[in-house]
Amino acid sequence: MKKFAAIVIALSLTALSACGVSASPVSTPGPAETAEPENTPRSVIGFEILTEAVKCGTGDLYTYTYPRLKVDTGTKTGSVLTEELNAALTPAEDTLSDVDAAARDAYGTLDEAGKLDWMGVGYGFDRKAELMRCDGRVLSLLVSDSRSLGAPHPSNSGFGLTYDLEDGRRLSVADIAEEPDALRKEVEDYILDSAMENVGAPTFYGLSDFAAGVLDSGQWYLSDGGLVAFAAPEEIAPYAVGSVVFDIPYSELEGLIKPEYLPQASPESGAGTLKISAGSSGAACSAVLDEGGVEFSLTASQEVRDICIHRVSMDTDGSFYPQELVLYVSRLGGGESLGLTAAFMDSPLYSVSWGEGEARLIADSGKDGSLLLLEP
């Protein structure tokens, strides 16, 4: 399980006082040496998890969850991206058909007492979206699906969503490559070579077909460091192996990916800190994470980038680890504030991370309603 200590943030925090939702694109170091233009709009992405229940005669037959995003790029593409992304993230009817059939079959075998006790446990569909890259030009998400059909383990799959922030288009291999066939061949060769070097190589099956078709299957995305291709559990290796990920550095794809889709070098960010304080008036961007929550603001002492707000949970050993990302902001300038409206308790429910290594838990002091930023 990924520990909270692995989260990184580089801002200076003060007490929070927050509101609605906004965002800005982030620059990340990469092969392209050009610095991000100063007029690049801020990108803000708000994440929400929706839960739907399918009803039966005695209650809920099963439930399914999926993410809903609100994207603000500071340009007209924000509304286009919001619509496009949410259309892609909403489960289609046939996506739920296997869960529906399995749950109805199991429910149908129960007597009346069993049906009254039915909770749909073991049956459902869960979709998650994780932000993998967001800079001045590219937005990439890794989408993970899990279908529970009553078997000992769920059926897992996933796909990547990579968009051009300038025009809101979803990018295909034909869009990102100078020569699409050459990129396909390089990715295929890299996957086959790296798989054979893996100690688990004898367990792989169907690898050649996967490698040859992965860029046309949707099972890839662009990260800060390279092009990432991935296979679902049981697709090319036994279930116990889990998802198999091939992270191909941009240095291995030199001349194959169009320069505009390579990460730009970020301007140096100062060792900015965040100050957390009550109230959110004048916030450069804001977000409501919990209706009826408390308003606070995070103010940057100097420019900070890649600000992420996660929900957190406590592990059995008392440490905290991040769960879903609820807000991403690409940049705050010195003196700018991020407003947050959220439920803060003495046991942390949220964390903030930024830059290249800073992370803090956000908790109520338990005294006067003030907030604390705690080392993980």
N, C-alpha and C positions, 0 to 999 in steps of 0.2 A: 504494500500500500504506500502511496506517495506521501511523504511527511510534509508538514507545513514548512519545515525548514528549507525545503527545496524551492519555495516560491521566492522570487526576487523582486525588489522594489527600490527605486532610488529617488525619493522625495523627502521633503521635510514637512512633517505633519503637525497641525494644531487642532484644536477642537472642531468637530464637524457640526454643520448646520445645513440641512440640505433640502432639495426640491425634486424637480422633474428629471428628464433624460436627454442628454446631448452627447456628441462625440467628435473625435478628430483623428486623421490618419497619422500613423507612426512611421518614422524612418528607422531602418535597421541596417546594421553594417552588412555589407555584401561585396561581391566582386566589383560592382560598378563603383568607381571612385568619385563620381560626381556627388556633391553635397545636395541635400534636399533644398529646394528653393524656399526662401523665407516666407513666401506667400502661399505655401501649401496649406489648404484649409485644415482645421482640426477635425478629426474623425471621432465620433462617439457611437458606441454600439451598446444598446441595452438588451439583455437576455432575460426572457421570461419562460417558465415551464408551464404549459397548459396540461390539465388532466381532464380527460373525458371518460364517462362511464357508460357502458352499454347495459341497458336494463333487461331484467327478466321478471318473471312473475313474482319473485320474492325479494328482489333487490337488484344489486349490480351483478351482471353476469361476468364481466371482466372490465378492466380499466386500461386505458392507454395514455401515454404522455408524449409530448413533443414540444420542441422549443419554438418560441416566437421571438423575433428580433425587431428592434427599431433602430434604424441606421440613419445617422446624420453626418454627411460628409462636408457640410458647409457649402454644398453646391446642389444643383437640381437632381443629381444622380442619387441623392439620399433616398428620396421617395421611390425612385425606380428600383433601387437595390432592396429596400424594405419589402416591396411588393414581390419582386422576383424571388428573394430568399425565402419568404414565408410561403410562397407557392411551392417551392421545392422542398421545404421542411414539413409541410402538412402531409400526413400519411394519406395515401390514396386508398380507396375502398378495397382494391385487391390486395393491398399490403396487409390489411387486417383480416383477410378472409381465412387464413389458416388458423389464426387465434380464435376467430369466431366459430369456425366449424369444430375445433377441438373442445372449446368451452361448452358449446351446445350439446355435443355428444356426451361429454362427461356429466353435464347437468341432467341430461335425459335419462341416465341410468339410475338416478337417485330416487328413493322413495320420498313421500311427502315430508317426512321429518328431515331427511337429508337435504332436501331442497330449501327448507326453512333455515338450515344451518349453512347453506352454501355462501361462501365468501369470495369465490373466484380465485382462491389462493392457488398460485402456480400457473395461472392463465393471464396473459396480458402482453402488451407491447410497449416498449420504452425506447424513445429516440432521444439522443443527446447530440449537441453540437459544441465543438471545441474550436476556439479561435487559434489558428496556427500561424497566420501572418496577416498583418495589416499595416501598410505603409502608404506612401503617397500614390501608389498605382495599383497595388494588388491587395485583395481581401480573400483569404483562404480559410475554409472551415473543414474540419474532419467531422463527419456525421456518423454516429454509431447506432445501430439498431439491435434490439434484443427481443426476440419472440419467445414467450413462455407458453408451451403447448401441453404441459403436464408431464413432460419427459424429465429424467433426472437432471438435465442441464438445459439452459435456454439455447435457442438457435441464434447465433450472432452474425451480423454482416455490417457493411458500412460503405460509404462513398465519400468522395471529396467534392467540395464546391469551391471553385476559384473564379473570382470576378475581377473585372477591370473597373477600378474606382472612377475612372474618368468618364466612362459612358454607361456603366451598369451592366455590361454584357458578361454572361458566363463564358469563361475561356475554355476552348478545346485545344487539343494538341496542334491543330492547324493554326490556331491563333497565336500560340506562344512560340512556335518553332520557325526558324529560318527555312528549314527543310524538314517537314514532318516525318518523312520516311527515315531520314538519317537519325532523327531524335528517337524514333521508335526502336531502331536497330541498336543504338547506343544503350538505351535503357534495357532492352532485352539482353544484350551481352553482359551488362553490369549485373543484372539479377542472376543470370545463370552462373557467372564466375563467382559472385559472392556467396551464392547458395552452396556451391561445391566446396567452398572453403569453410563452411559452417560444420561444426562437429555433428550436427543433426542431419547432415546431407542425406544419409541413407533413408531417412523417414519421409523425404519429400516425394510427392507424386503429382503428376499433371503440371510440372513446373514449366515445361517448354511452352505449352499453350497459354499459361498464365502470363509468362514473360512477354510473349509475342503480342498479346492483346490487351495488356493492362492499361495502356494509355487511351484506349478506346472504350474501356469498360467503366470509366468513372472512378476507379479505385486509385486515385492519385491526387496530390495537391502540391502547391508550391509553399515551402517553408522559408524561414529566414536564411537557412543554410543550403538548401538544395531542393530537388524534386523528390518527393516521397511517394513510393508505390507500396501498396499493402494488400495482403490477402487475408480473408476472413478465416476464423478457426475452421478446420476441416477442409478448407479449400485446396491447400497444397501440402498439408501436414496434419497429423492426428490432432484431435480436439485439445488434448493436454498441452500441446505446444502453444496454443493460443493464436492470436493474430501474428502474422509474419510481416515484418516491416523492412523495406529496403530504402535506405536514406542515401540518395545519390547526390554528392556535393556538386555545387555549380561548377567547381573547378574541373570536374569530370565531363561537363557538358559545354565546355568552352566553344563558342561559335555556333552552338545549336539552338540556344534560346535567345530570342530577340532581346536586345539590351534594355528596352523599356520595361521588361518583366523581371529583370534582375534587381535584387535589393540595392538601394542606394546607400552610400556611406552616410551615416548620421553626423550632423555637426556635433562637436563636443558639447555635452551637457554639463553644467556645473554640478557640484556636489550639493544639489538642491535638497532642502528638507521640507517636510510638510508640517504645518501647524494646525492643530484641530481645535475648533472653537464653535460656540453656539451661534446659530443664525446663518442664513444663506443669502442675505441681500447682496446684490452685486456679483453673484457667482457667474463665472464665465460659462459654465455649463452645469446642469443639475439633473438629478434622477430621483424618482420615487421608487424605492426598493420594497417598502412595506407601507401599505395604506394605513394612515393614522400613526405612523412612526414619528420619531423625534427628528427635528431639523438641525443639522450641523454642517460645517463646511471644512474642507481640507484646503489649505492655502500653501502654495509653493513659494519658498524663499528665492529660488532661482529656477530656471526652466527645468522641468522634469518630463520624462517621456514614458510611454507604455504603462499607464496606470491601470491596474486591474483590481476590481473588487470581487472577491469570492465569498460564497457562503462557506463556513467551516464546520467541521464536526470533531468531536473529541475521540481519540482512539482509546483502546483499553488500557494503555500505559499512561494515559493522562496527557499525551501530546495532541496537538491539533493538526488537522490536515485539510487542504482545500477541497471543496466539492465543486459545484457548478459555478462558472463565471457568470456574474450578473451584470457587470458593467465594465466596459473598456473605454479608455480615453487616450488618444494618441499623444496628447501634449498639453501641458499647462505652462504658461510663461511665468516668469518671476512676478509674484504679487497676485497672480490669478488664483481663483478658488474653484473647487469642485463642490457643489452642494449635494448633500445626501439627506434623504428622508428615509429612515430605517428604524427597525426595532433593535435597540442596543441593550444588552443585559450584562451582568457582572461575569457571566460565563459567555465568552465570545461567540457570536453568531456570524461575524464577518471578519475578513482580513483585507488589507490593502497591500499591494506590491507595486514596485515601479523600477524603472531603469534596469540595471544589470545585476541586482543582488539584494535589494532592500525589501524587507517584508515586516509587517506589523499586524498583530491582532488588535481589533477594536473592541473595547469593553467599557461598560459603565463603571465608574469609580465606586458606586455603591454608597456615596456620601451625599453629594449635592446635585446629582444628575449630570456632572461633568463626565467627559469620556477620557479614556486612557489609550495610548498606543503602546502595546506590550511587545517585547521581544518574544519571538516564538520559542 
